[in-house]
Amino acid sequence: MHEFRVNVRFSETDAFGPINNTSYFIYLEEARMKFFEALGLAMDAQPWNFLLASTNCNFIGQGYFNQLLTIKTSLTKVGTKSCDMIHEILCSQTGEIIAEGHAVLVCYNFATQKSEPIPEKMKEKLISEIVLH
């Protein structure tokens, strides 16, 4: 599991109200990138070969301007060509769950425009990170 924190900016809210629903997807995207960076699979370290195939977010509570959030990211499944990730967005101060997300990433060859098997070394790293839920 990987964690990172983000402080909610004013531009991510609905005029001093709760966090705008689109902002959660930005947090989840950043969480995925930080997760891969922590594994040594940063986007700028090699040709990036994952494509976001599906994502969702369930809004459970509300977050607000200037609130410190903790985003927890875990892998739950690694297949031949894809992997599944889950996210929890929590209030850092209270631990209250604000949102939960899910994403499916597909290994993709942008030159051929087709999915392809996850390279074996990368797959081994990903499998070592699986958290059963």
VMD Tcl script that builds the backbone (N, CA, C; Angstrom):
set m [mol new atoms 399]
animate dup $m
set s [atomselect $m all]
$s set {name element resname resid chain x y z} {
  {N N MET 1 A 0.840 -1.180 0.000}
  {CA C MET 1 A 0.000 0.000 0.000}
  {C C MET 1 A 0.884 1.242 0.000}
  {N N HIS 2 A 0.464 2.202 -0.740}
  {CA C HIS 2 A 1.196 3.459 -0.810}
  {C C HIS 2 A 0.270 4.575 -0.324}
  {N N GLU 3 A 0.833 5.538 0.397}
  {CA C GLU 3 A 0.064 6.681 0.889}
  {C C GLU 3 A 0.734 7.981 0.478}
  {N N PHE 4 A -0.078 8.969 0.179}
  {CA C PHE 4 A 0.441 10.327 0.047}
  {C C PHE 4 A -0.627 11.292 0.518}
  {N N ARG 5 A -0.215 12.492 0.802}
  {CA C ARG 5 A -1.130 13.505 1.341}
  {C C ARG 5 A -1.257 14.670 0.378}
  {N N VAL 6 A -2.420 15.265 0.417}
  {CA C VAL 6 A -2.690 16.439 -0.404}
  {C C VAL 6 A -3.533 17.403 0.427}
  {N N ASN 7 A -3.221 18.670 0.298}
  {CA C ASN 7 A -3.998 19.713 0.958}
  {C C ASN 7 A -4.999 20.252 -0.069}
  {N N VAL 8 A -6.272 20.250 0.253}
  {CA C VAL 8 A -7.308 20.665 -0.685}
  {C C VAL 8 A -7.170 22.153 -0.977}
  {N N ARG 9 A -7.034 22.475 -2.257}
  {CA C ARG 9 A -6.904 23.855 -2.707}
  {C C ARG 9 A -8.301 24.446 -2.969}
  {N N PHE 10 A -8.406 25.755 -2.858}
  {CA C PHE 10 A -9.680 26.448 -3.065}
  {C C PHE 10 A -10.271 26.116 -4.438}
  {N N SER 11 A -9.416 26.060 -5.466}
  {CA C SER 11 A -9.896 25.807 -6.834}
  {C C SER 11 A -10.491 24.416 -7.002}
  {N N GLU 12 A -10.286 23.522 -6.036}
  {CA C GLU 12 A -10.813 22.159 -6.105}
  {C C GLU 12 A -12.171 22.019 -5.420}
  {N N THR 13 A -12.681 23.142 -4.925}
  {CA C THR 13 A -13.954 23.120 -4.197}
  {C C THR 13 A -15.034 23.864 -4.978}
  {N N ASP 14 A -16.239 23.731 -4.484}
  {CA C ASP 14 A -17.369 24.483 -5.027}
  {C C ASP 14 A -17.570 25.730 -4.170}
  {N N ALA 15 A -16.818 26.779 -4.439}
  {CA C ALA 15 A -16.927 28.074 -3.762}
  {C C ALA 15 A -17.053 27.966 -2.238}
  {N N PHE 16 A -15.990 27.541 -1.615}
  {CA C PHE 16 A -15.886 27.345 -0.164}
  {C C PHE 16 A -16.765 26.207 0.355}
  {N N GLY 17 A -17.395 25.509 -0.535}
  {CA C GLY 17 A -18.194 24.350 -0.147}
  {C C GLY 17 A -17.344 23.090 -0.225}
  {N N PRO 18 A -17.992 21.974 -0.457}
  {CA C PRO 18 A -17.271 20.708 -0.519}
  {C C PRO 18 A -16.371 20.608 -1.749}
  {N N ILE 19 A -15.488 19.625 -1.726}
  {CA C ILE 19 A -14.620 19.349 -2.874}
  {C C ILE 19 A -15.500 19.018 -4.070}
  {N N ASN 20 A -15.180 19.603 -5.218}
  {CA C ASN 20 A -15.902 19.305 -6.448}
  {C C ASN 20 A -15.628 17.863 -6.852}
  {N N ASN 21 A -16.655 17.166 -7.326}
  {CA C ASN 21 A -16.506 15.745 -7.644}
  {C C ASN 21 A -15.395 15.457 -8.653}
  {N N THR 22 A -15.110 16.358 -9.569}
  {CA C THR 22 A -14.056 16.104 -10.554}
  {C C THR 22 A -12.662 16.122 -9.925}
  {N N SER 23 A -12.510 16.833 -8.822}
  {CA C SER 23 A -11.198 16.915 -8.167}
  {C C SER 23 A -10.738 15.570 -7.623}
  {N N TYR 24 A -11.679 14.734 -7.212}
  {CA C TYR 24 A -11.306 13.421 -6.678}
  {C C TYR 24 A -10.554 12.593 -7.720}
  {N N PHE 25 A -10.936 12.711 -8.982}
  {CA C PHE 25 A -10.265 11.947 -10.033}
  {C C PHE 25 A -8.832 12.437 -10.257}
  {N N ILE 26 A -8.601 13.717 -10.003}
  {CA C ILE 26 A -7.232 14.250 -10.072}
  {C C ILE 26 A -6.398 13.660 -8.938}
  {N N TYR 27 A -6.972 13.577 -7.740}
  {CA C TYR 27 A -6.264 12.976 -6.605}
  {C C TYR 27 A -5.939 11.517 -6.891}
  {N N LEU 28 A -6.895 10.782 -7.473}
  {CA C LEU 28 A -6.673 9.367 -7.766}
  {C C LEU 28 A -5.602 9.179 -8.830}
  {N N GLU 29 A -5.591 10.060 -9.825}
  {CA C GLU 29 A -4.550 9.991 -10.851}
  {C C GLU 29 A -3.171 10.213 -10.227}
  {N N GLU 30 A -3.066 11.219 -9.382}
  {CA C GLU 30 A -1.791 11.492 -8.727}
  {C C GLU 30 A -1.380 10.329 -7.832}
  {N N ALA 31 A -2.343 9.723 -7.158}
  {CA C ALA 31 A -2.054 8.563 -6.308}
  {C C ALA 31 A -1.499 7.409 -7.131}
  {N N ARG 32 A -2.063 7.170 -8.308}
  {CA C ARG 32 A -1.539 6.097 -9.170}
  {C C ARG 32 A -0.107 6.390 -9.596}
  {N N MET 33 A 0.159 7.632 -9.984}
  {CA C MET 33 A 1.514 7.986 -10.425}
  {C C MET 33 A 2.513 7.835 -9.277}
  {N N LYS 34 A 2.129 8.281 -8.093}
  {CA C LYS 34 A 3.026 8.155 -6.927}
  {C C LYS 34 A 3.241 6.686 -6.577}
  {N N PHE 35 A 2.221 5.873 -6.730}
  {CA C PHE 35 A 2.336 4.434 -6.473}
  {C C PHE 35 A 3.389 3.824 -7.398}
  {N N PHE 36 A 3.289 4.101 -8.693}
  {CA C PHE 36 A 4.250 3.553 -9.653}
  {C C PHE 36 A 5.650 4.121 -9.432}
  {N N GLU 37 A 5.746 5.396 -9.083}
  {CA C GLU 37 A 7.060 5.994 -8.776}
  {C C GLU 37 A 7.710 5.285 -7.600}
  {N N ALA 38 A 6.921 4.967 -6.569}
  {CA C ALA 38 A 7.456 4.284 -5.383}
  {C C ALA 38 A 7.998 2.901 -5.734}
  {N N LEU 39 A 7.469 2.294 -6.797}
  {CA C LEU 39 A 7.961 0.989 -7.255}
  {C C LEU 39 A 9.137 1.116 -8.219}
  {N N GLY 40 A 9.543 2.346 -8.494}
  {CA C GLY 40 A 10.626 2.548 -9.454}
  {C C GLY 40 A 10.143 2.475 -10.891}
  {N N LEU 41 A 8.845 2.677 -11.090}
  {CA C LEU 41 A 8.263 2.599 -12.426}
  {C C LEU 41 A 7.705 3.951 -12.845}
  {N N ALA 42 A 8.468 5.006 -12.591}
  {CA C ALA 42 A 8.013 6.364 -12.895}
  {C C ALA 42 A 7.836 6.546 -14.393}
  {N N MET 43 A 6.901 7.413 -14.740}
  {CA C MET 43 A 6.578 7.643 -16.146}
  {C C MET 43 A 7.762 8.141 -16.961}
  {N N ASP 44 A 8.645 8.897 -16.352}
  {CA C ASP 44 A 9.760 9.451 -17.121}
  {C C ASP 44 A 10.978 8.532 -17.122}
  {N N ALA 45 A 10.927 7.412 -16.389}
  {CA C ALA 45 A 12.069 6.513 -16.300}
  {C C ALA 45 A 12.135 5.530 -17.463}
  {N N GLN 46 A 11.042 5.340 -18.132}
  {CA C GLN 46 A 10.970 4.392 -19.244}
  {C C GLN 46 A 9.752 4.753 -20.070}
  {N N PRO 47 A 9.622 4.181 -21.246}
  {CA C PRO 47 A 8.372 4.452 -21.975}
  {C C PRO 47 A 7.180 3.974 -21.140}
  {N N TRP 48 A 6.211 4.843 -20.953}
  {CA C TRP 48 A 5.048 4.499 -20.135}
  {C C TRP 48 A 4.115 3.637 -20.957}
  {N N ASN 49 A 3.713 2.495 -20.422}
  {CA C ASN 49 A 2.897 1.593 -21.222}
  {C C ASN 49 A 1.613 1.148 -20.521}
  {N N PHE 50 A 1.058 2.012 -19.684}
  {CA C PHE 50 A -0.240 1.705 -19.085}
  {C C PHE 50 A -1.259 2.745 -19.519}
  {N N LEU 51 A -2.445 2.258 -19.761}
  {CA C LEU 51 A -3.559 3.095 -20.181}
  {C C LEU 51 A -4.685 2.892 -19.175}
  {N N LEU 52 A -5.307 3.964 -18.759}
  {CA C LEU 52 A -6.435 3.866 -17.840}
  {C C LEU 52 A -7.646 3.380 -18.628}
  {N N ALA 53 A -8.122 2.175 -18.298}
  {CA C ALA 53 A -9.261 1.592 -19.013}
  {C C ALA 53 A -10.581 1.894 -18.326}
  {N N SER 54 A -10.543 2.010 -17.001}
  {CA C SER 54 A -11.770 2.234 -16.249}
  {C C SER 54 A -11.429 2.869 -14.906}
  {N N THR 55 A -12.294 3.749 -14.446}
  {CA C THR 55 A -12.119 4.335 -13.122}
  {C C THR 55 A -13.480 4.741 -12.568}
  {N N ASN 56 A -13.605 4.660 -11.260}
  {CA C ASN 56 A -14.810 5.158 -10.612}
  {C C ASN 56 A -14.461 5.674 -9.234}
  {N N CYS 57 A -15.383 6.416 -8.668}
  {CA C CYS 57 A -15.188 6.972 -7.333}
  {C C CYS 57 A -16.533 7.019 -6.631}
  {N N ASN 58 A -16.574 6.437 -5.439}
  {CA C ASN 58 A -17.772 6.484 -4.607}
  {C C ASN 58 A -17.566 7.546 -3.539}
  {N N PHE 59 A -18.450 8.522 -3.504}
  {CA C PHE 59 A -18.353 9.636 -2.578}
  {C C PHE 59 A -19.098 9.266 -1.300}
  {N N ILE 60 A -18.374 9.161 -0.207}
  {CA C ILE 60 A -18.928 8.685 1.054}
  {C C ILE 60 A -19.175 9.832 2.031}
  {N N GLY 61 A -18.211 10.726 2.117}
  {CA C GLY 61 A -18.324 11.896 2.987}
  {C C GLY 61 A -18.014 13.134 2.168}
  {N N GLN 62 A -17.712 14.218 2.850}
  {CA C GLN 62 A -17.347 15.447 2.147}
  {C C GLN 62 A -16.007 15.950 2.645}
  {N N GLY 63 A -15.237 16.472 1.716}
  {CA C GLY 63 A -13.987 17.135 2.039}
  {C C GLY 63 A -14.133 18.613 1.718}
  {N N TYR 64 A -13.267 19.436 2.336}
  {CA C TYR 64 A -13.409 20.885 2.213}
  {C C TYR 64 A -12.063 21.569 1.976}
  {N N PHE 65 A -12.142 22.828 1.575}
  {CA C PHE 65 A -10.967 23.666 1.357}
  {C C PHE 65 A -10.029 23.599 2.560}
  {N N ASN 66 A -8.755 23.458 2.271}
  {CA C ASN 66 A -7.659 23.471 3.248}
  {C C ASN 66 A -7.614 22.220 4.142}
  {N N GLN 67 A -8.402 21.229 3.832}
  {CA C GLN 67 A -8.367 19.977 4.584}
  {C C GLN 67 A -7.202 19.129 4.077}
  {N N LEU 68 A -6.520 18.468 4.981}
  {CA C LEU 68 A -5.435 17.568 4.614}
  {C C LEU 68 A -6.016 16.179 4.403}
  {N N LEU 69 A -5.795 15.636 3.199}
  {CA C LEU 69 A -6.304 14.317 2.853}
  {C C LEU 69 A -5.160 13.320 2.727}
  {N N THR 70 A -5.430 12.085 3.089}
  {CA C THR 70 A -4.504 10.984 2.859}
  {C C THR 70 A -5.142 10.076 1.825}
  {N N ILE 71 A -4.391 9.782 0.771}
  {CA C ILE 71 A -4.879 8.878 -0.264}
  {C C ILE 71 A -4.058 7.604 -0.178}
  {N N LYS 72 A -4.751 6.490 0.078}
  {CA C LYS 72 A -4.115 5.177 0.170}
  {C C LYS 72 A -4.409 4.421 -1.124}
  {N N THR 73 A -3.365 3.854 -1.709}
  {CA C THR 73 A -3.502 3.146 -2.980}
  {C C THR 73 A -2.916 1.754 -2.853}
  {N N SER 74 A -3.661 0.773 -3.350}
  {CA C SER 74 A -3.218 -0.626 -3.317}
  {C C SER 74 A -3.589 -1.316 -4.619}
  {N N LEU 75 A -2.812 -2.322 -4.957}
  {CA C LEU 75 A -3.158 -3.215 -6.059}
  {C C LEU 75 A -3.950 -4.374 -5.484}
  {N N THR 76 A -5.006 -4.805 -6.186}
  {CA C THR 76 A -5.784 -5.949 -5.726}
  {C C THR 76 A -5.692 -7.130 -6.688}
  {N N LYS 77 A -5.257 -6.857 -7.921}
  {CA C LYS 77 A -5.180 -7.929 -8.912}
  {C C LYS 77 A -4.181 -7.529 -9.999}
  {N N VAL 78 A -3.386 -8.506 -10.421}
  {CA C VAL 78 A -2.500 -8.315 -11.568}
  {C C VAL 78 A -2.773 -9.468 -12.528}
  {N N GLY 79 A -3.223 -9.135 -13.712}
  {CA C GLY 79 A -3.519 -10.144 -14.722}
  {C C GLY 79 A -2.425 -10.192 -15.764}
  {N N THR 80 A -2.709 -10.815 -16.870}
  {CA C THR 80 A -1.747 -10.922 -17.964}
  {C C THR 80 A -1.477 -9.568 -18.608}
  {N N LYS 81 A -2.556 -8.796 -18.828}
  {CA C LYS 81 A -2.434 -7.516 -19.523}
  {C C LYS 81 A -2.911 -6.317 -18.710}
  {N N SER 82 A -3.439 -6.552 -17.515}
  {CA C SER 82 A -4.015 -5.442 -16.756}
  {C C SER 82 A -3.813 -5.624 -15.265}
  {N N CYS 83 A -4.093 -4.546 -14.533}
  {CA C CYS 83 A -4.059 -4.604 -13.075}
  {C C CYS 83 A -5.181 -3.729 -12.522}
  {N N ASP 84 A -5.650 -4.119 -11.329}
  {CA C ASP 84 A -6.717 -3.395 -10.650}
  {C C ASP 84 A -6.151 -2.709 -9.419}
  {N N MET 85 A -6.564 -1.461 -9.212}
  {CA C MET 85 A -6.135 -0.682 -8.059}
  {C C MET 85 A -7.339 -0.191 -7.296}
  {N N ILE 86 A -7.167 -0.057 -5.990}
  {CA C ILE 86 A -8.193 0.578 -5.166}
  {C C ILE 86 A -7.569 1.758 -4.437}
  {N N HIS 87 A -8.413 2.721 -4.117}
  {CA C HIS 87 A -7.983 3.933 -3.426}
  {C C HIS 87 A -8.944 4.227 -2.285}
  {N N GLU 88 A -8.405 4.740 -1.203}
  {CA C GLU 88 A -9.208 5.300 -0.120}
  {C C GLU 88 A -8.735 6.733 0.080}
  {N N ILE 89 A -9.671 7.647 0.136}
  {CA C ILE 89 A -9.363 9.038 0.441}
  {C C ILE 89 A -9.924 9.309 1.827}
  {N N LEU 90 A -9.028 9.680 2.743}
  {CA C LEU 90 A -9.409 9.876 4.145}
  {C C LEU 90 A -9.040 11.268 4.612}
  {N N CYS 91 A -9.760 11.756 5.602}
  {CA C CYS 91 A -9.363 12.963 6.306}
  {C C CYS 91 A -8.141 12.588 7.136}
  {N N SER 92 A -7.040 13.268 6.951}
  {CA C SER 92 A -5.809 12.932 7.670}
  {C C SER 92 A -5.940 13.119 9.172}
  {N N GLN 93 A -6.737 14.086 9.604}
  {CA C GLN 93 A -6.871 14.363 11.030}
  {C C GLN 93 A -7.765 13.344 11.746}
  {N N THR 94 A -8.876 12.940 11.114}
  {CA C THR 94 A -9.851 12.080 11.789}
  {C C THR 94 A -9.827 10.629 11.330}
  {N N GLY 95 A -9.260 10.379 10.162}
  {CA C GLY 95 A -9.275 9.032 9.595}
  {C C GLY 95 A -10.588 8.683 8.919}
  {N N GLU 96 A -11.534 9.621 8.894}
  {CA C GLU 96 A -12.841 9.394 8.271}
  {C C GLU 96 A -12.676 9.175 6.765}
  {N N ILE 97 A -13.348 8.153 6.231}
  {CA C ILE 97 A -13.297 7.892 4.784}
  {C C ILE 97 A -14.194 8.890 4.073}
  {N N ILE 98 A -13.612 9.580 3.110}
  {CA C ILE 98 A -14.350 10.575 2.331}
  {C C ILE 98 A -14.780 9.993 0.991}
  {N N ALA 99 A -13.911 9.159 0.395}
  {CA C ALA 99 A -14.241 8.558 -0.902}
  {C C ALA 99 A -13.426 7.284 -1.099}
  {N N GLU 100 A -13.949 6.429 -1.969}
  {CA C GLU 100 A -13.248 5.204 -2.353}
  {C C GLU 100 A -13.256 5.118 -3.872}
  {N N GLY 101 A -12.120 4.734 -4.439}
  {CA C GLY 101 A -12.025 4.651 -5.886}
  {C C GLY 101 A -11.481 3.321 -6.344}
  {N N HIS 102 A -11.656 3.056 -7.618}
  {CA C HIS 102 A -11.174 1.833 -8.248}
  {C C HIS 102 A -10.692 2.201 -9.646}
  {N N ALA 103 A -9.635 1.549 -10.092}
  {CA C ALA 103 A -9.124 1.791 -11.441}
  {C C ALA 103 A -8.618 0.490 -12.041}
  {N N VAL 104 A -8.787 0.367 -13.346}
  {CA C VAL 104 A -8.216 -0.739 -14.109}
  {C C VAL 104 A -7.253 -0.124 -15.102}
  {N N LEU 105 A -6.006 -0.585 -15.059}
  {CA C LEU 105 A -4.976 -0.119 -15.985}
  {C C LEU 105 A -4.595 -1.269 -16.905}
  {N N VAL 106 A -4.450 -0.971 -18.182}
  {CA C VAL 106 A -4.113 -1.974 -19.182}
  {C C VAL 106 A -2.735 -1.663 -19.744}
  {N N CYS 107 A -1.914 -2.705 -19.861}
  {CA C CYS 107 A -0.613 -2.548 -20.514}
  {C C CYS 107 A -0.890 -2.340 -22.007}
  {N N TYR 108 A -0.346 -1.277 -22.552}
  {CA C TYR 108 A -0.740 -0.855 -23.891}
  {C C TYR 108 A 0.473 -0.433 -24.705}
  {N N ASN 109 A 0.500 -0.857 -25.952}
  {CA C ASN 109 A 1.559 -0.466 -26.878}
  {C C ASN 109 A 0.996 0.664 -27.734}
  {N N PHE 110 A 1.472 1.868 -27.503}
  {CA C PHE 110 A 0.933 3.023 -28.211}
  {C C PHE 110 A 1.327 3.026 -29.688}
  {N N ALA 111 A 2.426 2.362 -30.043}
  {CA C ALA 111 A 2.844 2.297 -31.451}
  {C C ALA 111 A 1.903 1.406 -32.259}
  {N N THR 112 A 1.520 0.263 -31.691}
  {CA C THR 112 A 0.625 -0.658 -32.404}
  {C C THR 112 A -0.836 -0.424 -32.085}
  {N N GLN 113 A -1.101 0.390 -31.038}
  {CA C GLN 113 A -2.461 0.687 -30.592}
  {C C GLN 113 A -3.207 -0.570 -30.139}
  {N N LYS 114 A -2.463 -1.452 -29.425}
  {CA C LYS 114 A -3.052 -2.689 -28.926}
  {C C LYS 114 A -2.562 -2.973 -27.512}
  {N N SER 115 A -3.398 -3.687 -26.764}
  {CA C SER 115 A -2.947 -4.136 -25.450}
  {C C SER 115 A -1.914 -5.229 -25.632}
  {N N GLU 116 A -1.070 -5.390 -24.594}
  {CA C GLU 116 A -0.039 -6.417 -24.654}
  {C C GLU 116 A 0.243 -6.911 -23.241}
  {N N PRO 117 A 0.867 -8.072 -23.118}
  {CA C PRO 117 A 1.177 -8.585 -21.777}
  {C C PRO 117 A 2.089 -7.626 -21.006}
  {N N ILE 118 A 1.872 -7.568 -19.707}
  {CA C ILE 118 A 2.734 -6.771 -18.835}
  {C C ILE 118 A 4.116 -7.422 -18.848}
  {N N PRO 119 A 5.186 -6.642 -19.066}
  {CA C PRO 119 A 6.534 -7.222 -19.042}
  {C C PRO 119 A 6.776 -7.984 -17.730}
  {N N GLU 120 A 7.447 -9.113 -17.825}
  {CA C GLU 120 A 7.600 -10.031 -16.694}
  {C C GLU 120 A 8.215 -9.376 -15.456}
  {N N LYS 121 A 9.277 -8.581 -15.625}
  {CA C LYS 121 A 9.911 -7.936 -14.459}
  {C C LYS 121 A 8.953 -6.954 -13.792}
  {N N MET 122 A 8.213 -6.216 -14.597}
  {CA C MET 122 A 7.241 -5.270 -14.062}
  {C C MET 122 A 6.117 -6.040 -13.363}
  {N N LYS 123 A 5.675 -7.116 -13.966}
  {CA C LYS 123 A 4.596 -7.924 -13.393}
  {C C LYS 123 A 5.001 -8.471 -12.020}
  {N N GLU 124 A 6.254 -8.922 -11.896}
  {CA C GLU 124 A 6.746 -9.422 -10.608}
  {C C GLU 124 A 6.687 -8.340 -9.540}
  {N N LYS 125 A 7.101 -7.109 -9.897}
  {CA C LYS 125 A 7.028 -5.989 -8.942}
  {C C LYS 125 A 5.598 -5.705 -8.535}
  {N N LEU 126 A 4.707 -5.725 -9.520}
  {CA C LEU 126 A 3.310 -5.436 -9.231}
  {C C LEU 126 A 2.686 -6.518 -8.353}
  {N N ILE 127 A 2.951 -7.766 -8.659}
  {CA C ILE 127 A 2.393 -8.871 -7.869}
  {C C ILE 127 A 2.846 -8.789 -6.417}
  {N N SER 128 A 4.075 -8.353 -6.199}
  {CA C SER 128 A 4.584 -8.256 -4.816}
  {C C SER 128 A 3.851 -7.187 -4.016}
  {N N GLU 129 A 3.100 -6.326 -4.687}
  {CA C GLU 129 A 2.383 -5.234 -4.027}
  {C C GLU 129 A 0.899 -5.521 -3.806}
  {N N ILE 130 A 0.416 -6.670 -4.236}
  {CA C ILE 130 A -1.013 -6.973 -4.126}
  {C C ILE 130 A -1.434 -7.032 -2.658}
  {N N VAL 131 A -2.559 -6.383 -2.377}
  {CA C VAL 131 A -3.184 -6.403 -1.063}
  {C C VAL 131 A -4.551 -7.043 -1.241}
  {N N LEU 132 A -4.821 -8.076 -0.474}
  {CA C LEU 132 A -6.120 -8.746 -0.563}
  {C C LEU 132 A -7.149 -7.952 0.221}
  {N N HIS 133 A -8.276 -7.730 -0.410}
  {CA C HIS 133 A -9.366 -6.971 0.236}
  {C C HIS 133 A -10.582 -7.828 0.353}
}
mol reanalyze $m
mol bondsrecalc $m
mol representation Tube
mol addrep $m
